[in-house]
Every structure is written in C-alpha cells, then in structure tokens.
Amino acid sequence: MSLQDEIIALAVAARQAARHLVTMTGAARNAALYALADALDAQRAVVMQANAEDLAQAQRDGLAGPMLARLTLTEKKYAQMTEGVRAVAAQTDPVGETLAGYNRPNGLRIEKRRVPLGVVGIIFESRPNVTIDAAALCLKSGNACLLRGGKESIRTNAALAQIIGQALPQAGVPAAAVQVITTTDRAAVTAMATATGYIDLLIPRGGEGLIRAVTASATVPVIKHYRGVCHVYVDAGADLAMAERIAVSAKADGVSLCNTAECLLVHESVAATFLPRVAALLAERKVELRCDARALKYLPTATPATDSDWGAEFLDYIYAVKVVTSLTEAITHINTYSSQHTDAIITQDLAAAERFTTEVDSASVMVNTSTRFADGQEYGLGAEIGISTDKLHSRGPMGAADLCTYKWVVTGSGQIRV
C-alpha cells in the first residue's frame, strides 16, 4: 500500500469516527476530554522523558534556538496543556447551537445551526502540545482529526498518541477519532494536502516554509498564517511608563512566538523621551535595535535599519524601530508591512484608539496591552487549533467553535413553492 493510500485509509476511518462523534452528546464528549486530561496527568513522567530524548536529538542535529524553545515541554507548559483540555471540556458545547432562528410569513421556521466540519488535518512543527490542543478542540467540536507532527518531536508525539489511544476508547470515543501520523516521510504532508473528499480542512502550523509548501500543493481547503509580523505603536497620547513595559515584554518575553512584536513605531512627539528609556531596558534584555534615520537621532549607536527589516519576522532578540510623524503614518506602515496577525497601539487618546482599531487590518488589534495576548488560552478558548490570518472561514485564534460550519434547517407544515 502506498503512503497516499495509507493516509486515505486513515481518513476514511476518521470519517466513520466523525459520524459517531456527531451522535454523541456534548456531555459524553466532555467526559472523554476529562478522561484524557486525567490520563495525561498520570503519564506525565513518560511524556517528559520522551520530550527529553527529542530535545537531546534536536541539539545533536543543530536545531535552531526558536525551534528548540517550541519543542521543549517544561513542567509549566505540560500543566497548561492538561488544564487546557479541562478548560475546553468546561466550555459551552458548540455542536448544534442555533446561530439564528426566525419564522417566515409563509409559516416556515428557518434555523442556522452550528455543525462539525468532519475530518480535520493538522500539520505542525516542533510544538508537541499542538497534538493535545488539536485533539481536544476537535473532540469538543465533534470532529475527527489526523495529526502529523514534525520529526523533531516524534518521540513526544508517539507517547502522547499512546495516551490518547488508550484514554478515548475507554470513554466511548472511537480510536480513529484522533489519529497521530508518526511517519517522518515528508510525502505524508502532500498526501494529506491532496486528500480531497477525505479531509475537510487542513491547518498547517509552523514556519513560513512549511505553510507555503502545504498551501502550494493543497487541493484540500487550508487555513493558515504565514508569518507573525506584529507591531507596537506608541502614540502621542501614550502613558510612557505603560508603553515601556508593553514594548519590552512584547519583544523580549517570547521571541520565538508568532505573537511577538517585531517592529516598534514611536510618534515623533514622544520619541526624544521614550526611545532612550526603552532602549536602555531592551539593552538589559540583549535586544538589538535596528532604527530608521529619525530614530537614530535619539539612538545613535543603534544599527541602521534596511528596507528588509520592515516586514521581517525575526523570531529573535531584534527589534525594528521607526519614528512616525502621525497616527496616519503608523497605520499606513502597519497595513503595508504587517502580516495581519496582531498589532497594538499604546495611547490614552480614545479617538486615536478607535481609529487604530477601525483602520488596522489585522486579525487581532490591541489597545494598551501586549501583542502576546493573541492566544487561544488568553482569549478564553481553552486552547487554539491555530491562529488564522485568512479572512475566510475564521480569523485570529481558533477555538472549538471555529472548527464548525453550519447548516440551514427548515421546518414546515406542508408548504410548497409554486
């Protein structure tokens, strides 16, 4: 059997499991999620050992620092992962929710109801917690899923797959509802991307190279974000102490993440005061500043920015810095160079904040807070299946409800159309 045939066979089994899931009550699916969380707690040592082995191999292979950070399951990350499963279980059941309902003059009752997509494929790199986040969100939303992680997390994902495979059937969920593809053959990615009619939606999570490769070959619908080029704009009306805290944290507290700020924009009226102060704080965190000509007036020892620095996703301790003359210039710069992931304004000017949130065309727009809050858990979703910068089907952090579509249910009493 070819790898393509193997993937299709898995997807066919997933389809059957999905048909069973949709007949289960929300309470039954929640019970399975709680059982999974308990099993993860019980098998923590096994998973952490597997992750340690993956990390050791990754270091021998020379995996880059940001990828190592994503691969690492700390005790804190593990606890967040298991609590995320419980948080998803505690949420309102999205399946069958009536989104709209009304009566027509002819007596017909029209309802728009939320329903599962069916079979969801997730392709991801490094982060083994995605295995559990995806499994939990798909189960909550009544979907079956095929999960294909990267070779760097193969041992951790295999350990997690074993836990899933034991916990879910004991709770009445078919084993095929969550299948972890453990082959490291890259052809599996293409096989999933071209499984039209078998996989309903594909979500790639990882670097831009992976996402573009999946999108280029896909015949299955794909939800994606290529890059996280996020901005922090310090407005003329900013509380500068607040702006310092946010600008530093948004860059230095998670440089390997897609919601990390990559560009700092500062209004010229506050640049002379703000830039030297924030630069000193960023220097303590070993952040390199790459400044435009106007910013260099206040930070003469900084590195001059080049055109390639605007719109760059550094994923490193590097900040592009630009002084702007107006809110209009800041918005124009963001809409030109942002990846439409997350952008923030720091201001006490309500009109400026309102204009920024209206005109900046990004999936998440922040006011007086860090871009790093663009996250499913922080939005109260329990976990996220990914962050979409697309404008169709979903946008921003995607929770269980975003893994649903809808159907129209029309109820009559014998009406005919003539």
Secondary structure, DSSP 8 states (H G I E B T S, - for coil): --HHHHHHHHHHHHHHHHHHHTTS-HHHHHHHHHHHHHHHHHTHHHHHHHHHHHHHHHHHTT--HHHHHHH---HHHHHHHHHHHHHHHHS---TT-EEEEEE-TTS-EEEEEEEE-SEEEEEE-S-THHHHHHHHHHHHTT-EEEEE--GGGHHHHHHHHHHHHHHHHHTT--GGGEEEE----THHHHHHHT-TTT-SEEEEES-HHHHHHHHHH--S-B-------EEEEE-TT--HHHHHHHHHHHHHT-TTSTTSEEEEEEEHHHHHHHHHHHHHHHHHTT-EEEE-HHHHTT-TTSEE--GGGTT----SSEEEEEEESSHHHHHHHHHHH--SSEEEEE-S-HHHHHHHHHH--SSEEEESS-GGG-STTTTTSSS-S-EE--SSS--EE--GGGGEEEEEEEE-SS----
